[in-house]
C-alpha cells in the first residue's frame, strides 16, 4: 500500500497544469488534476484561442480595405455579424476544450474547488485527497481597480459573453490585451478610445515600437489618450462617462478595464501547506518549488513571464524536478507577440532595457513596405525591423519586428539566436523571395 492517494495532484487544468499532469502520467505516476471551472483555463476559454479567432475575423476587414486596389469592386460592403461569429467561436472553443479533456486519459479529473489541509492533503469539493507532491497551476484573472463606478466596467473575459456589439468603447489600459481588442473592435465598426497611463501604448516594448504601434492605431481611427489614469466611471442614460486623472472625460457605450492580472490563490488556504506569497504571487525558487518542499507552482500564479508557452514549459520542468531529474527554465530567449495588424514581436531586451543593464550594443533598423501593400492606396503599411547587436562580434542580442507575420519571423530565429547568431551570418544567408521574411536578411 502506498502512503498517498496520488504521486501528484495538480490544481488547475489550464496550460501549465495540463502540461504537468501529462508529463507526470507519461513518467508512470499516479496523477489527478483538480479544476473548478472549464478545462483549458484562460488560454482556451477566455484568452489566446478565442481572442485570436476575433483577430482573424478583424483581418477580413483589413483585407477589404485594400481589395479595391487589387481590382475588386462592386456590391455593398459586407457587414460583420457578431452573433454568427460568436456562435462559431464558441463552438470551436468547445471542441478545443473537449480535445483537452480527451488528452487526460489515465489522469483522474477532480471537479471542484481545491483547498489545502496540510502540505500533502487537499479537499476538492468536499472530497479529501492526498499526494506526495502538489503542483499549483491556478492561473490568473483580470485585475479591476478599486475606484468609484468600477462595477460598470467589463473586464477582458466579459467580451466573449457580449450579446451584441456596443456602438463605442473606452478601453482603459494600453497593454497587449487593450491594444489587441481595441483594433479588433475598431475593425468590427465600433468607435474606440484607449486610455493609458504611459505616453505610448505597449509599456515594456521597445520605444520605437511603441511609437509605431500608437501611430498604427491612430491611423485606424482609434483615439489614444496617453499619460492619464482612470479616476471614476459614471453611468448616464445611454452611455458611460469615464473621468480621467488629467481632468478630461471620455464617453462610450461600454467600458473595458485591461489593467493587468491577479493570481487565483485566495481560496487555496496556502498557510496550511506552508506556502508563502509576495505581492499576490506564490513564491518559488528557480526549480518552481515553494517553501514547502513538496509543493510546486507554475504559470501566472507565480512571478514569471505570463505566457502560455512559458507555463507549459514550467509545468514539464517542475514535474521532472520533483521526480528526480532537476530542470530549470532559461527565460533569456522567450519571444512574445502582439496579434494586431500588422503583428508585433520581440525577443531579447529592448533598447531601453539594454541601456539600463549596461550592455554594449549598437542598433540596426530597417523600414520597408511589404509587397502585399505595395499597390495599396487606402491602407498603406510601413513595416519595421530593429536589431540590437554587439559591436565587436556582431552577435544579435535582441530583435524587434512590426510586420505581417512578425510572430513567426521572430520565433523561427530563436534557436539560431540562442546559439549566438550574428548579423554577418544573417547577411550571408540566401532568403526566399518575395517574402516579408527576406527583409531580415541583408539588413546592412
N, C-alpha and C positions, 0 to 999 in steps of 0.2 A: 504494500500500500504506500502511495506517495503522500507526502506531508500536505500538499496543496491540491486544490481542485484543478488548477492550471499551472503551466510553466509561465505563461504570460497572459495578463489581462490588459488589453488596450482600451483606453477610454477616449472615444471619439472616432467615428468612421468617416473622417474626411481624408484628404490626400495622404497626410502623414501617417494617420492611423491605419489606413488600408495597406499602405506600403509596409509598415512594420508588422502587421498581423500576417501578411502573406509571406514575408521573409522568414518569420519565425515558424510558420507552418511548413515551409519548404525545408527548414532545418530539422523537421521531425518533432517539433514541440507541440504541446497541447495548448491551444490558443482560444481565447474568447475576446470578442470586441463588443464594447457597450456603446450604444448610441440612443439618445432620446429623441432625436429628430431624424430627418431623412438621411439615408446612407449617401455618401458622396460629399457631404459637408458643403462649405461655402462655394468651392470651385464649381462643382457640378450643378448645384441647385440655385445659388444666388450670386454667382461670381463669374469666373472665367468663361464657362461654357455658354450660359445664356447671354452674357454681355457680348461675347464675340459674335454670336448669332445676330444680335441687334446691330453690331458694327457692319456685318456683312449686308444686312438689309439697307443700311445707310449708304453703303458703297454704290448701290444701284442708282441712287440719286446723284451721286458724284459723276458716275459714268454718263447719265442722261445729259448732264450739263455740257459735256464736250461731244455728245453724239452728233450734233448738228455740224460740227467742224469736220466730221468724218462722212458727211453726206446723208445722214439720217434726217428725215423731215416728214412733216405731215402728221395729222392726228392730234387729238387732245393730249395734254400732258398726263402721264399716269398718276394716279392717286395712291397714297400709301394707306393700306387697310390694317390698322393696328390690331383689331380683333382677329383677323385672319392670320396675321403673322404671329400673334401671341399664342393662338391655338397650336400652330405648327411648332413654335418654340417649346411650349410646354410638353408637347408630345415627344419631341426629341430629347429633352431633359429627362423625361420619364424613362425613355429607352436606355439612356446612358446610366441612369440610376439602377435599372434592372440588371444591366450588364455588370455593374459593380457588385451587386448582391450575388450574382451567379459566380463571380470570381472568389467568393468567400467559402467555397466548398472545402470542408474539413475544418472550418472555423466556426465556433459557436457564436451566433449573433444574439446578444442580450439587449432587449429593448427596455429603455428606461433611463432615469437619471442615476448616475453613479456618485456615491459618497464614500469617503474613507472611514473605516472604523479604526484601523491601525495600518501600519505600513504594508502589511500583506493581505489585508481584508477590506472588502468593499461591500456595500449594499447596492444592488441595481434594481430599482423599482420594488424594493422590499425584500428581494432575494439576496442572501448573503453568499459571496463567492470569495475564494482565497487564491493567491498566486505567489509564486516565487518572486516574480517581477511584475511591476505595473508600469505601463507607459502612458503618459498623458499627451494626448493629441487633440485637445478640445477646441483649438482654433480661436477665432476672434469674431467680434461683431462690430458694426459701425458705432462710433462714438458720437454722442449728442451732448452739446454744451448745456450747462445749467443756466439758461437765460430766459427772460420773460417771453412767453409766447412760443417756446420751442416745441410745444406739443402740436402746433400747427404744421410743423415741417415733416417731410418724409426723410427717411434715410435711404441709402443706396439699394438696399434689398427690397424696399417697397415698390420700386419702379416696375418690378416683374409682376405685380398684382394690380396694376392700373387697369380699370375697366375701359377707360378711354384716354386719349392724349389731351392734356390741357393745351390751351392756346399759347401760354407763355410760362417760362420758368425763371426763377432765380436760383442758381446753384452756388452754394456757399462752400468754397474750397476749390482750389485750382491744382490739386494733386492729380495723380494719374486717373483716379476714378472720376473726379469732376471734369477733367478735360475730355475724357472719352465720352461720357454721357452728354456733355454739352454739345459736342459735334454731332453725335447721333441724333439728338432731339432736334437740332437745327436742320439736319438733313431730312427729318420727318416733317418739316414745315413749321415747327414751333419757334417762337421768339425766345431767345436765350440770353441771359446775363450771368456772367461768372464773377463772383466776388472772392478775392484772395487777399490774405494778409501781407503777402510779398508784392513787390512791384511787378513781377512777372509770374506766370504760372509755372508749374513743374519745379517747385523747390527741390534741390538736390541733384537736378540735372545740370549739365554744362551751361554756363551763362549764355553762350551764343545760341545754344539750342533753345533755351527759354525764350529769348527774343524772337527767334524764328517761329516757334510754336504760337506765341501770342499773336504774331502777325498773321499766321495761317487762320487762326480762329476769328480774328477781326475781319479778314478777307471773306470769311464765310458768313459774315453778318452777325457774329456773336459779340456782344458788348462785354468788355473786360474792365472791371473796377479793381484796381490794384491798391495795395497799401491801406486796406480797410478791413475791419473786423465786424462781424455780426454783433449787434447790441440787443435787438428786440425784434419780434415779429408781431404785427398787429393784423387782426382779421377784419376785412371790410365786407361789403355786401357780396361782391363777386370776385374779390381778389385779396391778396395778402400784401401788406406793406412791410418791407424789410428796412429797418433802421440801422444805419452803419455808424462806425466809430468816427468817421470823418464828417459826421453830421449831415450826410446825404441820405436819401431814401431811394429804394427801388420797389417797383410793384410788379406782381405777376400772378397768374392763375394758381401757381403752385410753387413751393419752395422745397429744395432738397439740401440737406446738410451732408457734405462729403468731407469730413474733418478728421480722418484717421479712424483707427480701430482699437478696441479694448479686448483683452483676453477673457475668455469664458471660464473663469476659475472660481467665481464666488460661491458656488454650490458644492464644491468638491470636499469641503471640510479638510483642507490641506494640513492644518495644525495637527490633526490626529495621526498623520503619517510622518510628521517631522519635516514637511516640505516648506521651504521659505520662499517669499516673494520679494521683489523690489520694483517699485514704481508700477505695480499692477501686472508684473510678469513673473513667471516661475523662474527661480534662479537655478541654473545648470552649469556644469563645468564643460570643458571642451569635448567631452565624450557624451554630453547630454544627460549626465547623471545629476540628480538633485542631491541635496544634503542628506537625504535618506538613501542609503547606498543601493537599495533595490528598486527605487522609483526613478524613472527617467521621464523626460519631457522633450517634445519636439514641436516645431512649427510655430504658428502665430502666438501661442500662449507663452513663448519664451522671447528673449531679446535677440531676435535673429532677423535675417532678411525675409520679409513677408511675401514669399513667392511660392507657388505650388511646387515647382521642381525642387526647391530647397527643402520643403517639408518632406517630400518623397525621399530625397537623399538622406535626410536626417533620420527618418524612420528606419531605413535599412541599416544605417550606420549604428544607431543605438542598439538595435537587436543583435547585430554582430558583436558589439562590445559586451552586452550583458551575458551572452552565451560563450564568452571566452576568446573572442577574436577582436581586440580593441581597434576601433576605427575613429578617425577624426575627419571632419569636413573641411576642405580647403575652399574658402569663400573668395579667394583672390580674383578668380576669373568667372564669377557668376554674372551672366548677362541679364539685362532687363529691357523691357519694351513697353511702349505706349501704343495701343492699337487704335490710333486715329488715322486720318488720311491727309498726308502721307504718314507712314509709320515713323516712330522714333525709337531708336535702340542704342544701347550703350553697353560697354564692358570696360572695366578699369576705372580709375579715378577721373573726375572732372578736372579741368584746368585749375579751378579754384581749390579743390581738394589737394591736388598735386603740389600747388604752391604752399599750402598750409602744412603739408608733410615734409617740405624742404627738398622735394625731388628735383633733380636736374633734368630738364626736358626742353624740347622745342615743339612748336605746334606746326602742323601741316594741314591746311584747309583747302577745300575744293568745292565749288558750286557748279551745278550743271542742270540742264533741263532734260528729264527723262524722255526718251523717244516718243512714248505714247502721248506726251503733252507738247511735242514739237509743233503740231498743227493746231493746238488748242488756242482759241481766242477768248473763250468765255471763262476758262478756269485754268489759266497758266500756272505752272508749278516750277519752282526752283528748288532742287534737292541740294543737300549739304553733307559733306563728309569732313570729319576732323580727326586727325591722329595726334596723339602725344607720343613723342619718341625720344629716346636717349640720344643726345648729340653725337657722342663718340661711336657707339656701337650701332646706332640706328634701330635698336630694338624697340618694338612698339610696346608702350605701356598702357595705352588705352585707345579706344575707338568710339566715336560718336557719329551717328548717322540719322539724317532726316530724309527719307526717301521711300517710295513704294517698295514694299518687301524688306524694309530695313531689319526687321527681327531675324529673318533667315540669313541675310547677308552677314550680320554680326555673329550669330551663334555658330555658323559654319566655319568661321575663322578661329573660334575659341581654342580648339585643340592645337592649332599651329601657334597661337599666341602663348599658350601655356608652355610650349617648347622653345619660346624665345624668337618668334618670327620677327624678322627685320623688314624695314621698308625696302631695302635693296632686294630682298628675296621676293617681295610682292612685285616690285617693278620688273623682275626677271621672269615673271610668270606670264604665260600667254593665256588671256581670258577668252570667254565666249562673247562673240559679237553678233548682233547688237543685243545688249543686255544692260540693266542697271548695275549689276554686279561688276561689270568690267571697269566701272569708274573707280573701284577700289584699287585697281592695278594701274601702275604708271601715273601715280599722283604727282610725281615730280619729274 
